[in-house]
Amino acid sequence: MRKKVVIANWKMNYDFHETTSFIRNFLKIVFERKINHDNKEIILSPSFPFLHISNQILQGTTLNIAAQNIHQSDKGSYTGEVSAFMLKSLGIRKVILGHSERRKFFFEKNDLLSKKIKMALKYSLDIIFCVGESSLERSKNKQFEVIKSQLKETVFHCSSDEMKYFYIAYEPIWAIGTGKTATIEQAQTMHEFIRSLFFNKYGQSISDEISILYGGSINELNAKDLFNQKDIDGGLIGRSSLEMEKFLKIVQS
């Protein structure tokens, strides 16, 4: 059975004190309230400067840390960049790649993301790979074509053995911060489609085992209904992960 996976993507939020306080308080509440997380994986993704201390705080727990990005090279003259080589030296084992904000604001295309995937795999990092369609693409009924292309040109370059390093996160870009809302049915339909692509490419076993997460404005009110869908294995949480009680309710969902 696939584990449920909840990822808190804090993006460019929280300073040193806010990051460390949140993590320590989160652990304390989980312990005090005896919140069961045996059947789920909880991953926190703070900003780069706080990865090391965050990872140290979580040592000996079942929670994990993920970086929000890597460069496509392992070292070199790339001022301001961070490599998988560096993350590995810190004991960081997971990274988010292909997030819609990286694609939009930093113009990351599939060919670049394919290089980043190779670099992450070189250092045995688990990859939370994001896919999603824009409002224009959905209005033209091209959402399935877009998702298929995003996977075909990146993840599907990898071998069956390398699939053990992947999570897939579906982001309906058209429904994030726009006032529009994807229905439960729309989310499940896309997750089912993504799983079918993995079945066609890699077969039943990998299709059944890979975790496909939803990244479309999950909150404490809709999380349970989303997570109860057959092909939705958890969530990549943005805004709601910045509020302790909301995030705890999502975890409990």
Salt bridges, closest charged atoms under 4 A:
GLU41 OE2 - LYS94 NZ 3.19
ASP74 OD2 - LYS122 NZ 2.79
GLU101 OE2 - LYS11 NZ 2.76
GLU101 OE1 - HIS99 ND1 3.84
GLU108 OE2 - ARG102 NH2 2.95
GLU108 OE2 - LYS116 NZ 2.66
ASP126 OD2 - LYS94 NZ 2.71
GLU133 OE2 - ARG138 NE 2.76
GLU171 OE2 - HIS99 NE2 3.07
ASP231 OD1 - ARG195 NE 2.68
ASP231 OD1 - LYS230 NZ 3.93
ASP233 OD1 - ARG2 NE 2.89
ASP233 OD2 - ARG195 NH2 2.76
GLU243 OE2 - LYS246 NZ 3.51
GLU245 OE2 - ARG33 NH2 2.79
